[in-house]
Amino acid sequence: MGVLKQIATYLYLRKKDEDSPNTPWIRYMHGINRISLLLFLFAIVVMIVKYFVKK
């Protein structure tokens, strides 16, 4: 599975694969990955805003 497809799945932009295992640990891992991806995107937005406001 490609990286962009996985990111789309984390952000609920794409349906998840029906053949993938559905254990509680997999759901926890995907939840943590979703949180870290959203925090990363938020930090990028904050850095861009700070860069343009500073000028």
PDB file of N, H, CA, C and O in Angstrom:
ATOM      1  N   MET A   1       0.848  -1.172   0.000  1.00  0.00           N
ATOM      2  CA  MET A   1       0.000   0.000   0.000  1.00  0.00           C
ATOM      3  C   MET A   1       0.894   1.235   0.000  1.00  0.00           C
ATOM      4  O   MET A   1       1.863   1.304   0.756  1.00  0.00           O
ATOM      5  N   GLY A   2       0.573   2.194  -0.834  1.00  0.00           N
ATOM      6  H   GLY A   2      -0.214   2.138  -1.448  1.00  0.00           H
ATOM      7  CA  GLY A   2       1.376   3.401  -0.941  1.00  0.00           C
ATOM      8  C   GLY A   2       1.189   4.322   0.247  1.00  0.00           C
ATOM      9  O   GLY A   2       0.205   4.233   0.982  1.00  0.00           O
ATOM     10  N   VAL A   3       2.141   5.194   0.414  1.00  0.00           N
ATOM     11  H   VAL A   3       2.940   5.266  -0.183  1.00  0.00           H
ATOM     12  CA  VAL A   3       2.122   6.124   1.542  1.00  0.00           C
ATOM     13  C   VAL A   3       0.923   7.067   1.441  1.00  0.00           C
ATOM     14  O   VAL A   3       0.242   7.306   2.438  1.00  0.00           O
ATOM     15  N   LEU A   4       0.655   7.606   0.241  1.00  0.00           N
ATOM     16  H   LEU A   4       1.208   7.412  -0.569  1.00  0.00           H
ATOM     17  CA  LEU A   4      -0.467   8.529   0.094  1.00  0.00           C
ATOM     18  C   LEU A   4      -1.805   7.843   0.332  1.00  0.00           C
ATOM     19  O   LEU A   4      -2.728   8.452   0.871  1.00  0.00           O
ATOM     20  N   LYS A   5      -1.916   6.577  -0.067  1.00  0.00           N
ATOM     21  H   LYS A   5      -1.166   6.082  -0.505  1.00  0.00           H
ATOM     22  CA  LYS A   5      -3.151   5.837   0.182  1.00  0.00           C
ATOM     23  C   LYS A   5      -3.347   5.625   1.680  1.00  0.00           C
ATOM     24  O   LYS A   5      -4.468   5.708   2.182  1.00  0.00           O
ATOM     25  N   GLN A   6      -2.256   5.352   2.390  1.00  0.00           N
ATOM     26  H   GLN A   6      -1.346   5.284   1.982  1.00  0.00           H
ATOM     27  CA  GLN A   6      -2.340   5.138   3.840  1.00  0.00           C
ATOM     28  C   GLN A   6      -2.736   6.435   4.546  1.00  0.00           C
ATOM     29  O   GLN A   6      -3.550   6.414   5.469  1.00  0.00           O
ATOM     30  N   ILE A   7      -2.164   7.565   4.114  1.00  0.00           N
ATOM     31  H   ILE A   7      -1.503   7.582   3.364  1.00  0.00           H
ATOM     32  CA  ILE A   7      -2.517   8.846   4.713  1.00  0.00           C
ATOM     33  C   ILE A   7      -3.986   9.155   4.455  1.00  0.00           C
ATOM     34  O   ILE A   7      -4.682   9.634   5.351  1.00  0.00           O
ATOM     35  N   ALA A   8      -4.463   8.888   3.247  1.00  0.00           N
ATOM     36  H   ALA A   8      -3.897   8.499   2.520  1.00  0.00           H
ATOM     37  CA  ALA A   8      -5.875   9.121   2.932  1.00  0.00           C
ATOM     38  C   ALA A   8      -6.775   8.256   3.801  1.00  0.00           C
ATOM     39  O   ALA A   8      -7.856   8.690   4.198  1.00  0.00           O
ATOM     40  N   THR A   9      -6.342   7.038   4.101  1.00  0.00           N
ATOM     41  H   THR A   9      -5.463   6.684   3.779  1.00  0.00           H
ATOM     42  CA  THR A   9      -7.114   6.160   4.974  1.00  0.00           C
ATOM     43  C   THR A   9      -7.144   6.713   6.390  1.00  0.00           C
ATOM     44  O   THR A   9      -8.194   6.691   7.032  1.00  0.00           O
ATOM     45  N   TYR A  10      -6.005   7.215   6.898  1.00  0.00           N
ATOM     46  H   TYR A  10      -5.152   7.233   6.377  1.00  0.00           H
ATOM     47  CA  TYR A  10      -5.951   7.766   8.253  1.00  0.00           C
ATOM     48  C   TYR A  10      -6.863   8.970   8.402  1.00  0.00           C
ATOM     49  O   TYR A  10      -7.484   9.160   9.447  1.00  0.00           O
ATOM     50  N   LEU A  11      -6.945   9.788   7.352  1.00  0.00           N
ATOM     51  H   LEU A  11      -6.441   9.633   6.503  1.00  0.00           H
ATOM     52  CA  LEU A  11      -7.737  11.006   7.421  1.00  0.00           C
ATOM     53  C   LEU A  11      -9.172  10.787   6.961  1.00  0.00           C
ATOM     54  O   LEU A  11      -9.908  11.752   6.752  1.00  0.00           O
ATOM     55  N   TYR A  12      -9.571   9.548   6.803  1.00  0.00           N
ATOM     56  H   TYR A  12      -8.973   8.764   6.972  1.00  0.00           H
ATOM     57  CA  TYR A  12     -10.921   9.166   6.393  1.00  0.00           C
ATOM     58  C   TYR A  12     -11.286   9.701   5.008  1.00  0.00           C
ATOM     59  O   TYR A  12     -12.461   9.945   4.735  1.00  0.00           O
ATOM     60  N   LEU A  13     -10.300   9.887   4.131  1.00  0.00           N
ATOM     61  H   LEU A  13      -9.345   9.689   4.353  1.00  0.00           H
ATOM     62  CA  LEU A  13     -10.565  10.312   2.767  1.00  0.00           C
ATOM     63  C   LEU A  13     -10.782   9.116   1.849  1.00  0.00           C
ATOM     64  O   LEU A  13     -11.224   9.273   0.711  1.00  0.00           O
ATOM     65  N   ARG A  14     -10.476   7.945   2.334  1.00  0.00           N
ATOM     66  H   ARG A  14     -10.116   7.817   3.258  1.00  0.00           H
ATOM     67  CA  ARG A  14     -10.549   6.728   1.542  1.00  0.00           C
ATOM     68  C   ARG A  14     -11.048   5.608   2.432  1.00  0.00           C
ATOM     69  O   ARG A  14     -10.715   5.563   3.616  1.00  0.00           O
ATOM     70  N   LYS A  15     -11.843   4.700   1.878  1.00  0.00           N
ATOM     71  H   LYS A  15     -12.113   4.736   0.916  1.00  0.00           H
ATOM     72  CA  LYS A  15     -12.320   3.562   2.664  1.00  0.00           C
ATOM     73  C   LYS A  15     -11.157   2.628   2.964  1.00  0.00           C
ATOM     74  O   LYS A  15     -10.251   2.467   2.145  1.00  0.00           O
ATOM     75  N   LYS A  16     -11.187   2.012   4.145  1.00  0.00           N
ATOM     76  H   LYS A  16     -11.922   2.143   4.810  1.00  0.00           H
ATOM     77  CA  LYS A  16     -10.106   1.104   4.497  1.00  0.00           C
ATOM     78  C   LYS A  16     -10.264  -0.221   3.758  1.00  0.00           C
ATOM     79  O   LYS A  16     -11.355  -0.577   3.312  1.00  0.00           O
ATOM     80  N   ASP A  17      -9.167  -0.930   3.642  1.00  0.00           N
ATOM     81  H   ASP A  17      -8.281  -0.640   4.005  1.00  0.00           H
ATOM     82  CA  ASP A  17      -9.137  -2.208   2.940  1.00  0.00           C
ATOM     83  C   ASP A  17      -9.918  -3.242   3.744  1.00  0.00           C
ATOM     84  O   ASP A  17      -9.672  -3.417   4.937  1.00  0.00           O
ATOM     85  N   GLU A  18     -10.840  -3.915   3.108  1.00  0.00           N
ATOM     86  H   GLU A  18     -11.040  -3.773   2.139  1.00  0.00           H
ATOM     87  CA  GLU A  18     -11.671  -4.922   3.788  1.00  0.00           C
ATOM     88  C   GLU A  18     -10.877  -6.173   4.158  1.00  0.00           C
ATOM     89  O   GLU A  18     -11.267  -6.898   5.073  1.00  0.00           O
ATOM     90  N   ASP A  19      -9.776  -6.438   3.466  1.00  0.00           N
ATOM     91  H   ASP A  19      -9.459  -5.849   2.723  1.00  0.00           H
ATOM     92  CA  ASP A  19      -8.981  -7.641   3.730  1.00  0.00           C
ATOM     93  C   ASP A  19      -7.964  -7.449   4.845  1.00  0.00           C
ATOM     94  O   ASP A  19      -7.337  -8.416   5.276  1.00  0.00           O
ATOM     95  N   SER A  20      -7.788  -6.216   5.322  1.00  0.00           N
ATOM     96  H   SER A  20      -8.298  -5.430   4.972  1.00  0.00           H
ATOM     97  CA  SER A  20      -6.786  -5.976   6.348  1.00  0.00           C
ATOM     98  C   SER A  20      -7.277  -6.507   7.700  1.00  0.00           C
ATOM     99  O   SER A  20      -8.480  -6.529   7.960  1.00  0.00           O
ATOM    100  N   PRO A  21      -6.347  -6.932   8.555  1.00  0.00           N
ATOM    101  CA  PRO A  21      -6.752  -7.440   9.874  1.00  0.00           C
ATOM    102  C   PRO A  21      -7.361  -6.322  10.717  1.00  0.00           C
ATOM    103  O   PRO A  21      -6.965  -5.163  10.598  1.00  0.00           O
ATOM    104  N   ASN A  22      -8.323  -6.672  11.568  1.00  0.00           N
ATOM    105  H   ASN A  22      -8.645  -7.614  11.664  1.00  0.00           H
ATOM    106  CA  ASN A  22      -9.029  -5.680  12.378  1.00  0.00           C
ATOM    107  C   ASN A  22      -8.948  -6.079  13.845  1.00  0.00           C
ATOM    108  O   ASN A  22      -9.948  -6.462  14.452  1.00  0.00           O
ATOM    109  N   THR A  23      -7.751  -5.986  14.403  1.00  0.00           N
ATOM    110  H   THR A  23      -6.939  -5.675  13.910  1.00  0.00           H
ATOM    111  CA  THR A  23      -7.558  -6.295  15.813  1.00  0.00           C
ATOM    112  C   THR A  23      -7.517  -4.992  16.602  1.00  0.00           C
ATOM    113  O   THR A  23      -7.292  -3.931  16.019  1.00  0.00           O
ATOM    114  N   PRO A  24      -7.728  -5.048  17.903  1.00  0.00           N
ATOM    115  CA  PRO A  24      -7.671  -3.807  18.697  1.00  0.00           C
ATOM    116  C   PRO A  24      -6.317  -3.107  18.583  1.00  0.00           C
ATOM    117  O   PRO A  24      -6.265  -1.877  18.575  1.00  0.00           O
ATOM    118  N   TRP A  25      -5.240  -3.854  18.495  1.00  0.00           N
ATOM    119  H   TRP A  25      -5.283  -4.853  18.501  1.00  0.00           H
ATOM    120  CA  TRP A  25      -3.910  -3.248  18.438  1.00  0.00           C
ATOM    121  C   TRP A  25      -3.694  -2.506  17.125  1.00  0.00           C
ATOM    122  O   TRP A  25      -3.037  -1.465  17.100  1.00  0.00           O
ATOM    123  N   ILE A  26      -4.235  -3.028  16.047  1.00  0.00           N
ATOM    124  H   ILE A  26      -4.769  -3.873  16.067  1.00  0.00           H
ATOM    125  CA  ILE A  26      -4.140  -2.340  14.759  1.00  0.00           C
ATOM    126  C   ILE A  26      -4.928  -1.026  14.820  1.00  0.00           C
ATOM    127  O   ILE A  26      -4.467   0.001  14.320  1.00  0.00           O
ATOM    128  N   ARG A  27      -6.112  -1.061  15.431  1.00  0.00           N
ATOM    129  H   ARG A  27      -6.486  -1.894  15.837  1.00  0.00           H
ATOM    130  CA  ARG A  27      -6.909   0.165  15.562  1.00  0.00           C
ATOM    131  C   ARG A  27      -6.186   1.197  16.430  1.00  0.00           C
ATOM    132  O   ARG A  27      -6.209   2.385  16.108  1.00  0.00           O
ATOM    133  N   TYR A  28      -5.551   0.774  17.514  1.00  0.00           N
ATOM    134  H   TYR A  28      -5.533  -0.191  17.775  1.00  0.00           H
ATOM    135  CA  TYR A  28      -4.794   1.697  18.365  1.00  0.00           C
ATOM    136  C   TYR A  28      -3.644   2.318  17.575  1.00  0.00           C
ATOM    137  O   TYR A  28      -3.411   3.525  17.646  1.00  0.00           O
ATOM    138  N   MET A  29      -2.932   1.486  16.826  1.00  0.00           N
ATOM    139  H   MET A  29      -3.121   0.506  16.768  1.00  0.00           H
ATOM    140  CA  MET A  29      -1.796   1.969  16.044  1.00  0.00           C
ATOM    141  C   MET A  29      -2.258   3.004  15.015  1.00  0.00           C
ATOM    142  O   MET A  29      -1.618   4.041  14.844  1.00  0.00           O
ATOM    143  N   HIS A  30      -3.367   2.722  14.334  1.00  0.00           N
ATOM    144  H   HIS A  30      -3.887   1.879  14.473  1.00  0.00           H
ATOM    145  CA  HIS A  30      -3.870   3.657  13.333  1.00  0.00           C
ATOM    146  C   HIS A  30      -4.355   4.947  13.999  1.00  0.00           C
ATOM    147  O   HIS A  30      -4.190   6.029  13.436  1.00  0.00           O
ATOM    148  N   GLY A  31      -4.940   4.846  15.173  1.00  0.00           N
ATOM    149  H   GLY A  31      -5.073   3.967  15.631  1.00  0.00           H
ATOM    150  CA  GLY A  31      -5.363   6.043  15.897  1.00  0.00           C
ATOM    151  C   GLY A  31      -4.187   6.920  16.282  1.00  0.00           C
ATOM    152  O   GLY A  31      -4.241   8.140  16.124  1.00  0.00           O
ATOM    153  N   ILE A  32      -3.122   6.308  16.786  1.00  0.00           N
ATOM    154  H   ILE A  32      -3.078   5.317  16.914  1.00  0.00           H
ATOM    155  CA  ILE A  32      -1.924   7.066  17.152  1.00  0.00           C
ATOM    156  C   ILE A  32      -1.295   7.683  15.911  1.00  0.00           C
ATOM    157  O   ILE A  32      -0.859   8.833  15.947  1.00  0.00           O
ATOM    158  N   ASN A  33      -1.241   6.933  14.817  1.00  0.00           N
ATOM    159  H   ASN A  33      -1.595   5.999  14.788  1.00  0.00           H
ATOM    160  CA  ASN A  33      -0.704   7.474  13.572  1.00  0.00           C
ATOM    161  C   ASN A  33      -1.537   8.651  13.078  1.00  0.00           C
ATOM    162  O   ASN A  33      -0.986   9.635  12.584  1.00  0.00           O
ATOM    163  N   ARG A  34      -2.847   8.562  13.205  1.00  0.00           N
ATOM    164  H   ARG A  34      -3.295   7.763  13.606  1.00  0.00           H
ATOM    165  CA  ARG A  34      -3.733   9.648  12.781  1.00  0.00           C
ATOM    166  C   ARG A  34      -3.466  10.903  13.605  1.00  0.00           C
ATOM    167  O   ARG A  34      -3.392  12.004  13.061  1.00  0.00           O
ATOM    168  N   ILE A  35      -3.322  10.735  14.917  1.00  0.00           N
ATOM    169  H   ILE A  35      -3.382   9.841  15.360  1.00  0.00           H
ATOM    170  CA  ILE A  35      -3.049  11.875  15.800  1.00  0.00           C
ATOM    171  C   ILE A  35      -1.713  12.513  15.451  1.00  0.00           C
ATOM    172  O   ILE A  35      -1.619  13.736  15.355  1.00  0.00           O
ATOM    173  N   SER A  36      -0.679  11.703  15.261  1.00  0.00           N
ATOM    174  H   SER A  36      -0.755  10.709  15.339  1.00  0.00           H
ATOM    175  CA  SER A  36       0.641  12.255  14.955  1.00  0.00           C
ATOM    176  C   SER A  36       0.656  12.950  13.599  1.00  0.00           C
ATOM    177  O   SER A  36       1.329  13.968  13.440  1.00  0.00           O
ATOM    178  N   LEU A  37      -0.071  12.423  12.623  1.00  0.00           N
ATOM    179  H   LEU A  37      -0.618  11.596  12.752  1.00  0.00           H
ATOM    180  CA  LEU A  37      -0.139  13.058  11.310  1.00  0.00           C
ATOM    181  C   LEU A  37      -0.849  14.407  11.403  1.00  0.00           C
ATOM    182  O   LEU A  37      -0.402  15.381  10.798  1.00  0.00           O
ATOM    183  N   LEU A  38      -1.945  14.476  12.151  1.00  0.00           N
ATOM    184  H   LEU A  38      -2.308  13.685  12.643  1.00  0.00           H
ATOM    185  CA  LEU A  38      -2.663  15.741  12.309  1.00  0.00           C
ATOM    186  C   LEU A  38      -1.820  16.775  13.060  1.00  0.00           C
ATOM    187  O   LEU A  38      -1.845  17.956  12.716  1.00  0.00           O
ATOM    188  N   LEU A  39      -1.083  16.347  14.070  1.00  0.00           N
ATOM    189  H   LEU A  39      -1.063  15.387  14.350  1.00  0.00           H
ATOM    190  CA  LEU A  39      -0.206  17.275  14.793  1.00  0.00           C
ATOM    191  C   LEU A  39       0.913  17.780  13.896  1.00  0.00           C
ATOM    192  O   LEU A  39       1.284  18.952  13.966  1.00  0.00           O
ATOM    193  N   PHE A  40       1.451  16.911  13.057  1.00  0.00           N
ATOM    194  H   PHE A  40       1.150  15.959  13.000  1.00  0.00           H
ATOM    195  CA  PHE A  40       2.493  17.313  12.122  1.00  0.00           C
ATOM    196  C   PHE A  40       1.959  18.356  11.146  1.00  0.00           C
ATOM    197  O   PHE A  40       2.616  19.370  10.907  1.00  0.00           O
ATOM    198  N   LEU A  41       0.777  18.123  10.579  1.00  0.00           N
ATOM    199  H   LEU A  41       0.243  17.300  10.772  1.00  0.00           H
ATOM    200  CA  LEU A  41       0.188  19.079   9.644  1.00  0.00           C
ATOM    201  C   LEU A  41      -0.108  20.410  10.336  1.00  0.00           C
ATOM    202  O   LEU A  41       0.096  21.473   9.750  1.00  0.00           O
ATOM    203  N   PHE A  42      -0.584  20.354  11.570  1.00  0.00           N
ATOM    204  H   PHE A  42      -0.750  19.490  12.046  1.00  0.00           H
ATOM    205  CA  PHE A  42      -0.834  21.571  12.342  1.00  0.00           C
ATOM    206  C   PHE A  42       0.463  22.348  12.554  1.00  0.00           C
ATOM    207  O   PHE A  42       0.478  23.570  12.412  1.00  0.00           O
ATOM    208  N   ALA A  43       1.544  21.657  12.890  1.00  0.00           N
ATOM    209  H   ALA A  43       1.532  20.664  13.006  1.00  0.00           H
ATOM    210  CA  ALA A  43       2.837  22.316  13.109  1.00  0.00           C
ATOM    211  C   ALA A  43       3.349  22.959  11.819  1.00  0.00           C
ATOM    212  O   ALA A  43       3.914  24.051  11.855  1.00  0.00           O
ATOM    213  N   ILE A  44       3.156  22.295  10.692  1.00  0.00           N
ATOM    214  H   ILE A  44       2.696  21.408  10.662  1.00  0.00           H
ATOM    215  CA  ILE A  44       3.576  22.873   9.412  1.00  0.00           C
ATOM    216  C   ILE A  44       2.791  24.158   9.140  1.00  0.00           C
ATOM    217  O   ILE A  44       3.370  25.156   8.711  1.00  0.00           O
ATOM    218  N   VAL A  45       1.483  24.140   9.387  1.00  0.00           N
ATOM    219  H   VAL A  45       1.013  23.329   9.735  1.00  0.00           H
ATOM    220  CA  VAL A  45       0.659  25.336   9.180  1.00  0.00           C
ATOM    221  C   VAL A  45       1.122  26.457  10.097  1.00  0.00           C
ATOM    222  O   VAL A  45       1.224  27.603   9.658  1.00  0.00           O
ATOM    223  N   VAL A  46       1.403  26.160  11.350  1.00  0.00           N
ATOM    224  H   VAL A  46       1.321  25.230  11.708  1.00  0.00           H
ATOM    225  CA  VAL A  46       1.873  27.178  12.294  1.00  0.00           C
ATOM    226  C   VAL A  46       3.199  27.761  11.826  1.00  0.00           C
ATOM    227  O   VAL A  46       3.391  28.975  11.888  1.00  0.00           O
ATOM    228  N   MET A  47       4.116  26.920  11.362  1.00  0.00           N
ATOM    229  H   MET A  47       3.960  25.934  11.312  1.00  0.00           H
ATOM    230  CA  MET A  47       5.408  27.414  10.876  1.00  0.00           C
ATOM    231  C   MET A  47       5.235  28.307   9.649  1.00  0.00           C
ATOM    232  O   MET A  47       5.913  29.328   9.536  1.00  0.00           O
ATOM    233  N   ILE A  48       4.353  27.946   8.742  1.00  0.00           N
ATOM    234  H   ILE A  48       3.802  27.117   8.834  1.00  0.00           H
ATOM    235  CA  ILE A  48       4.111  28.770   7.555  1.00  0.00           C
ATOM    236  C   ILE A  48       3.511  30.110   7.949  1.00  0.00           C
ATOM    237  O   ILE A  48       3.915  31.149   7.428  1.00  0.00           O
ATOM    238  N   VAL A  49       2.547  30.094   8.866  1.00  0.00           N
ATOM    239  H   VAL A  49       2.218  29.250   9.289  1.00  0.00           H
ATOM    240  CA  VAL A  49       1.931  31.349   9.318  1.00  0.00           C
ATOM    241  C   VAL A  49       2.958  32.238  10.002  1.00  0.00           C
ATOM    242  O   VAL A  49       2.994  33.443   9.752  1.00  0.00           O
ATOM    243  N   LYS A  50       3.790  31.667  10.858  1.00  0.00           N
ATOM    244  H   LYS A  50       3.761  30.688  11.061  1.00  0.00           H
ATOM    245  CA  LYS A  50       4.823  32.454  11.543  1.00  0.00           C
ATOM    246  C   LYS A  50       5.803  33.051  10.538  1.00  0.00           C
ATOM    247  O   LYS A  50       6.254  34.183  10.710  1.00  0.00           O
ATOM    248  N   TYR A  51       6.130  32.314   9.513  1.00  0.00           N
ATOM    249  H   TYR A  51       5.765  31.394   9.373  1.00  0.00           H
ATOM    250  CA  TYR A  51       7.077  32.778   8.507  1.00  0.00           C
ATOM    251  C   TYR A  51       6.520  33.993   7.768  1.00  0.00           C
ATOM    252  O   TYR A  51       7.245  34.963   7.548  1.00  0.00           O
ATOM    253  N   PHE A  52       5.250  33.954   7.384  1.00  0.00           N
ATOM    254  H   PHE A  52       4.661  33.165   7.563  1.00  0.00           H
ATOM    255  CA  PHE A  52       4.665  35.049   6.616  1.00  0.00           C
ATOM    256  C   PHE A  52       4.274  36.232   7.494  1.00  0.00           C
ATOM    257  O   PHE A  52       4.292  37.369   7.023  1.00  0.00           O
ATOM    258  N   VAL A  53       3.927  36.000   8.740  1.00  0.00           N
ATOM    259  H   VAL A  53       3.912  35.077   9.123  1.00  0.00           H
ATOM    260  CA  VAL A  53       3.565  37.103   9.640  1.00  0.00           C
ATOM    261  C   VAL A  53       4.829  37.870  10.056  1.00  0.00           C
ATOM    262  O   VAL A  53       4.785  39.084  10.252  1.00  0.00           O
ATOM    263  N   LYS A  54       5.930  37.171  10.187  1.00  0.00           N
ATOM    264  H   LYS A  54       5.966  36.185  10.028  1.00  0.00           H
ATOM    265  CA  LYS A  54       7.174  37.789  10.607  1.00  0.00           C
ATOM    266  C   LYS A  54       7.702  38.775   9.565  1.00  0.00           C
ATOM    267  O   LYS A  54       8.345  39.762   9.925  1.00  0.00           O
ATOM    268  N   LYS A  55       7.443  38.526   8.287  1.00  0.00           N
ATOM    269  H   LYS A  55       6.921  37.725   7.994  1.00  0.00           H
ATOM    270  CA  LYS A  55       7.943  39.395   7.228  1.00  0.00           C
ATOM    271  C   LYS A  55       7.186  40.646   7.101  1.00  0.00           C
ATOM    272  O   LYS A  55       7.500  41.474   6.246  1.00  0.00           O
TER     273      LYS A  55
END
